[in-house]
Amino acid sequence: MFAEGDLGETHSRNVRGKGRKKMTEKSLQQQHIPVMCNRVLELFSPALSVSDPVLIDCTLGLAGHTESLLKEFPSLRVIGFDRDPIAIERAKQRLGQLSNRVEFVNETYDQIENVLDGRKVNGVLFDLGVSSIQLDEANRGFSYAQDAPLDMRMSSKDLLTAAQILNTYDVKELTYILSTYGEEKFAKRIAQELVKRRSNKPWETTSELVELIKDVIPAPARRTGGNPAKRTFQGLRIAVNNELQILENALPQAMAALVVGGRIVVLSYHSLEDRIVKNALREKTSIIDVLPGLPVLLSKNTAPFELVTRKAEQASQTEIAENPRATSVRLRVAQRVGVAA
């Protein structure tokens, strides 16, 4: 998975045509190259080189990482989460016989605790952001490079769409979404114009939204940083799918599910995700609370996790050249070293 802005128009050129909707197993593998896959395998190796290991893939998508992990560790079993039923079907298609070692879960990944029901695992993988599947299905409205209804739902079971947000939220609410989730500095100006224009005609398509953004953002600001619509689309997608809240809820559950020696690996693609991940790992790798009656802080040695990578790792320039979706990735890893919660 990846930030939609990392791929943009390059992606749309590569996936045009009706053939996208009926992809063979070979084309699925060509379409989705998992980011930093060799590094992910290397980082999981100490945790998964045990008898009958179990790993949670919280963001199954097209199962690129899961496929590689299953091949690398022959006794591994995977619990694969994806809120998108289309993704699960495509993952089964890609994995073929390997899918016999996967428990497919059509839920958001903040349901880890309920699904595991007390089971423990050796590894947890998060590959955050938008999936290739969502960009490929033009009618889902995730890509600013293809005209489509303003939907952006990762699961058709959800009710809220991008169109509903654009047509019902007030200027203050829209400004918050675009500035906080999209990190758009012209958020208020865009929000004001969105509300103004919808009085004549409700917002319906991605191309209408793209044209508004081009009209509103000053020309000098449009000349750098790629398509000016990418930040607005990111903000709307995060809001529609409640992505950040789900991530905040899921990380503690994921870490609690790990056995001693188990590892959590997270690939994030923008600063909002990475900040949440960084803070969650930091909270479990250092103790800041003073126990009642004790005048000093507990030693860091009592923390239940230790960082495997001290700083976020990035993809190499070679990988970025071969796989543009790796451009903005930040990888963080921690390992459970104790049973303290």
VMD Tcl script that draws the C-alpha trace (Angstrom):
set ca {
  {0.00 0.00 0.00}
  {1.07 3.59 -0.35}
  {0.11 7.22 -0.35}
  {-1.98 7.90 -3.45}
  {0.11 10.95 -4.27}
  {3.24 8.82 -4.65}
  {1.83 7.15 -7.71}
  {-0.59 9.66 -9.19}
  {-0.72 9.94 -12.92}
  {2.00 7.31 -13.44}
  {-0.34 4.73 -11.96}
  {-3.31 5.77 -14.10}
  {-1.30 5.44 -17.28}
  {-0.25 1.93 -16.33}
  {-3.69 0.59 -15.45}
  {-6.01 2.02 -18.13}
  {-8.41 -0.32 -19.82}
  {-11.23 -2.66 -18.94}
  {-8.80 -5.53 -18.44}
  {-8.08 -4.29 -14.89}
  {-11.33 -5.76 -13.62}
  {-10.47 -9.33 -14.59}
  {-6.83 -9.68 -13.70}
  {-5.00 -12.99 -13.90}
  {-2.78 -14.16 -11.06}
  {0.25 -13.07 -13.05}
  {-1.09 -9.56 -13.59}
  {-1.96 -9.25 -9.91}
  {1.66 -9.91 -9.02}
  {2.88 -7.48 -11.66}
  {0.41 -4.87 -10.52}
  {1.35 -4.94 -6.86}
  {5.01 -5.08 -5.84}
  {5.20 -5.00 -2.03}
  {7.25 -2.13 -0.64}
  {10.59 -2.95 1.07}
  {9.68 -6.64 0.88}
  {13.19 -8.03 1.38}
  {13.72 -5.80 4.40}
  {10.37 -6.89 5.86}
  {11.37 -10.55 5.50}
  {14.72 -9.86 7.12}
  {13.18 -8.00 10.06}
  {10.59 -10.70 10.71}
  {13.07 -13.59 10.45}
  {14.05 -13.75 14.17}
  {10.40 -13.75 15.23}
  {9.12 -16.21 12.63}
  {12.01 -18.72 12.70}
  {10.20 -20.74 15.37}
  {7.87 -23.71 15.35}
  {4.51 -22.99 13.68}
  {4.63 -19.17 13.78}
  {1.55 -17.00 13.31}
  {1.52 -13.50 11.81}
  {-1.23 -10.92 11.47}
  {-1.24 -8.99 8.20}
  {-3.43 -6.06 9.20}
  {-3.61 -4.65 5.68}
  {-3.79 -7.67 3.39}
  {-4.59 -5.81 0.15}
  {-3.25 -7.79 -2.80}
  {-1.26 -9.98 -0.38}
  {2.17 -9.11 -1.73}
  {3.90 -9.19 1.64}
  {1.86 -12.18 2.82}
  {2.79 -14.16 -0.29}
  {6.50 -13.53 0.28}
  {6.25 -14.34 3.99}
  {4.41 -17.61 3.37}
  {7.05 -18.68 0.86}
  {9.94 -17.63 3.12}
  {8.57 -19.37 6.23}
  {6.98 -22.71 5.19}
  {5.25 -23.37 8.55}
  {3.88 -19.84 8.88}
  {0.16 -19.20 9.18}
  {-1.27 -15.73 8.49}
  {-4.37 -13.97 9.78}
  {-5.12 -11.46 7.04}
  {-7.35 -8.45 7.71}
  {-8.95 -6.30 5.04}
  {-12.12 -4.24 5.27}
  {-12.52 -4.47 1.50}
  {-14.17 -7.74 0.37}
  {-12.82 -7.20 -3.14}
  {-9.29 -7.17 -1.73}
  {-9.84 -10.47 0.03}
  {-11.05 -12.13 -3.18}
  {-8.08 -10.77 -5.12}
  {-5.71 -11.91 -2.36}
  {-7.13 -15.45 -2.56}
  {-6.68 -15.36 -6.33}
  {-3.07 -14.27 -6.00}
  {-2.13 -16.70 -3.25}
  {-3.65 -19.80 -4.84}
  {-2.78 -22.86 -2.74}
  {-0.94 -20.67 -0.25}
  {-4.34 -19.35 0.84}
  {-4.81 -22.63 2.73}
  {-2.46 -21.16 5.34}
  {-4.37 -17.89 5.65}
  {-7.33 -17.00 7.83}
  {-9.11 -14.22 5.92}
  {-10.88 -11.60 8.04}
  {-13.19 -9.07 6.37}
  {-12.99 -6.48 9.15}
  {-11.10 -3.29 9.99}
  {-7.85 -4.11 11.73}
  {-8.92 -2.51 15.01}
  {-10.85 -5.77 15.57}
  {-7.64 -7.69 16.32}
  {-8.55 -8.34 19.94}
  {-12.01 -9.70 19.08}
  {-10.77 -11.89 16.23}
  {-7.83 -13.36 18.17}
  {-9.97 -14.07 21.26}
  {-6.92 -14.62 23.45}
  {-4.61 -16.15 20.84}
  {-1.05 -14.86 20.66}
  {1.04 -14.27 17.54}
  {4.69 -13.98 16.55}
  {4.42 -11.05 14.17}
  {2.19 -8.17 13.14}
  {2.51 -6.27 9.86}
  {0.89 -2.96 8.95}
  {1.34 -1.67 5.38}
  {-0.71 1.51 5.61}
  {-2.23 3.84 3.02}
  {-4.41 3.23 0.00}
  {-4.28 -0.09 -1.85}
  {-3.61 -0.73 -5.53}
  {-7.06 -2.31 -5.71}
  {-8.78 0.89 -4.66}
  {-6.91 2.94 -7.24}
  {-7.55 0.37 -9.96}
  {-11.32 0.44 -9.56}
  {-11.97 3.82 -11.17}
  {-15.57 4.02 -10.00}
  {-14.50 4.07 -6.35}
  {-13.16 7.61 -6.55}
  {-9.81 7.22 -4.81}
  {-7.67 8.62 -7.61}
  {-7.58 12.23 -8.70}
  {-6.22 11.01 -12.05}
  {-9.45 9.23 -13.06}
  {-12.98 10.62 -13.25}
  {-15.34 8.77 -10.92}
  {-18.11 9.26 -8.35}
  {-16.91 10.81 -5.11}
  {-17.06 7.63 -3.05}
  {-13.66 6.72 -1.48}
  {-15.04 4.00 0.80}
  {-12.68 1.10 1.41}
  {-15.71 -1.04 2.23}
  {-19.11 -0.80 0.59}
  {-20.60 -1.71 3.98}
  {-19.67 1.75 5.27}
  {-22.21 4.54 4.88}
  {-20.17 7.76 4.72}
  {-18.84 8.81 1.28}
  {-16.67 11.69 0.12}
  {-19.67 13.21 -1.65}
  {-21.63 13.30 1.60}
  {-18.79 15.08 3.34}
  {-18.41 17.62 0.56}
  {-22.15 18.28 0.32}
  {-23.09 18.41 4.01}
  {-20.12 19.51 6.14}
  {-19.72 23.20 6.89}
  {-16.66 25.34 6.15}
  {-15.13 24.75 9.57}
  {-15.47 20.98 9.35}
  {-14.15 20.83 5.79}
  {-11.23 23.07 6.67}
  {-10.30 20.77 9.55}
  {-10.37 17.67 7.33}
  {-8.32 19.23 4.55}
  {-5.77 20.92 6.82}
  {-5.39 18.18 9.44}
  {-5.72 15.02 7.35}
  {-4.62 16.42 4.01}
  {-2.02 18.87 5.34}
  {-3.34 21.37 2.79}
  {-2.30 24.97 3.52}
  {-5.09 26.35 1.32}
  {-7.69 24.29 3.20}
  {-9.93 27.16 4.26}
  {-9.96 28.70 0.80}
  {-10.89 25.33 -0.76}
  {-13.55 24.69 1.89}
  {-15.18 28.07 1.33}
  {-15.37 27.49 -2.41}
  {-16.71 23.96 -1.92}
  {-19.61 25.26 0.16}
  {-20.24 28.21 -2.16}
  {-20.46 26.13 -5.34}
  {-22.55 23.32 -3.92}
  {-25.46 25.74 -3.47}
  {-25.90 25.57 -7.26}
  {-25.06 21.90 -7.81}
  {-24.03 19.13 -5.40}
  {-20.56 17.63 -5.72}
  {-20.69 14.32 -7.59}
  {-17.42 13.47 -9.39}
  {-13.69 13.52 -8.78}
  {-13.05 15.60 -11.92}
  {-15.31 18.37 -10.59}
  {-13.32 18.43 -7.36}
  {-9.98 18.44 -9.19}
  {-11.09 21.41 -11.31}
  {-12.15 23.37 -8.23}
  {-8.80 22.77 -6.55}
  {-6.95 23.94 -9.65}
  {-9.11 27.07 -9.71}
  {-8.57 27.86 -6.03}
  {-4.89 27.10 -5.45}
  {-2.62 29.92 -6.74}
  {-0.65 29.14 -9.89}
  {2.81 29.37 -8.22}
  {1.74 26.75 -5.65}
  {0.51 24.43 -8.42}
  {3.90 24.31 -10.10}
  {5.63 22.25 -7.40}
  {4.80 19.18 -5.34}
  {2.87 17.20 -7.93}
  {-0.84 17.32 -8.55}
  {-2.39 19.94 -6.21}
  {-5.42 17.70 -5.66}
  {-3.49 14.95 -3.90}
  {-3.66 16.56 -0.45}
  {-7.41 17.13 -0.62}
  {-7.98 13.57 -1.80}
  {-5.79 12.25 1.01}
  {-7.73 14.25 3.59}
  {-11.11 13.08 2.32}
  {-10.02 9.46 2.09}
  {-8.76 9.47 5.68}
  {-11.97 11.10 6.90}
  {-14.29 8.76 4.97}
  {-12.54 5.65 6.28}
  {-11.68 6.91 9.78}
  {-8.14 5.72 9.13}
  {-6.22 7.49 11.88}
  {-8.60 6.58 14.68}
  {-8.62 2.95 13.58}
  {-4.81 2.95 13.53}
  {-4.63 4.48 17.01}
  {-7.04 1.84 18.30}
  {-5.31 -1.06 16.58}
  {-1.68 -0.52 17.53}
  {-2.08 -1.28 21.27}
  {-4.13 -4.39 20.40}
  {-1.47 -5.55 17.95}
  {1.35 -5.11 20.45}
  {-0.61 -6.82 23.23}
  {-1.11 -9.85 20.97}
  {2.62 -10.51 20.51}
  {4.50 -13.22 22.36}
  {7.90 -12.44 23.88}
  {10.26 -12.26 20.92}
  {7.44 -11.26 18.59}
  {7.83 -8.26 16.30}
  {5.62 -5.51 14.91}
  {6.60 -3.99 11.56}
  {4.83 -0.86 10.29}
  {5.17 0.83 6.91}
  {3.56 4.27 6.79}
  {3.39 6.74 3.94}
  {2.66 10.15 5.39}
  {3.58 12.07 8.52}
  {0.19 11.65 10.22}
  {0.43 7.86 10.18}
  {4.11 7.84 11.06}
  {3.59 10.13 14.06}
  {0.90 7.83 15.47}
  {3.14 4.79 14.98}
  {6.19 6.51 16.47}
  {4.27 7.59 19.56}
  {2.68 4.15 20.07}
  {6.04 2.38 19.91}
  {7.68 4.97 22.13}
  {4.98 4.51 24.77}
  {5.77 0.80 25.05}
  {9.55 1.12 24.87}
  {9.98 3.53 27.78}
  {8.27 3.85 31.14}
  {7.15 7.33 32.13}
  {4.73 6.60 34.97}
  {5.79 6.72 38.62}
  {4.37 3.90 40.70}
  {2.48 4.96 43.85}
  {4.88 5.47 46.73}
  {7.99 5.43 44.53}
  {9.95 8.68 44.10}
  {11.70 7.70 40.87}
  {10.77 6.53 37.40}
  {10.92 2.86 36.56}
  {13.94 1.70 34.59}
  {13.57 1.49 30.83}
  {14.61 -2.15 31.24}
  {11.10 -2.88 32.50}
  {9.51 -1.71 29.24}
  {7.76 -4.54 27.37}
  {9.22 -3.60 23.96}
  {12.48 -2.46 22.47}
  {12.98 -0.67 19.18}
  {14.63 -2.74 16.46}
  {15.08 0.29 14.21}
  {16.00 3.41 16.18}
  {14.75 5.68 13.42}
  {12.33 5.21 10.58}
  {13.94 3.46 7.62}
  {13.33 4.53 4.03}
  {13.44 2.66 0.75}
  {16.61 2.76 -1.29}
  {16.84 4.92 -4.37}
  {17.11 1.76 -6.44}
  {13.79 0.46 -5.11}
  {12.11 3.83 -5.56}
  {13.22 3.88 -9.21}
  {11.74 0.41 -9.73}
  {8.66 0.89 -7.53}
  {7.49 4.54 -7.20}
  {5.03 3.65 -4.43}
  {8.06 3.29 -2.11}
  {8.91 6.98 -2.40}
  {7.48 8.17 0.91}
  {7.57 4.97 2.97}
  {8.78 5.05 6.58}
  {9.41 1.70 8.26}
  {9.46 1.20 12.05}
  {9.96 -2.03 14.03}
  {9.74 -3.07 17.68}
  {10.16 -6.39 19.46}
  {8.45 -7.65 22.58}
  {11.04 -8.37 25.28}
  {8.85 -8.66 28.37}
  {5.34 -9.42 29.51}
  {4.60 -6.09 31.19}
  {1.72 -4.25 29.55}
}
mol new
graphics top color blue
foreach p $ca { graphics top sphere $p radius 0.5 }
foreach p [lrange $ca 0 end-1] q [lrange $ca 1 end] { graphics top cylinder $p $q radius 0.2 }
display resetview
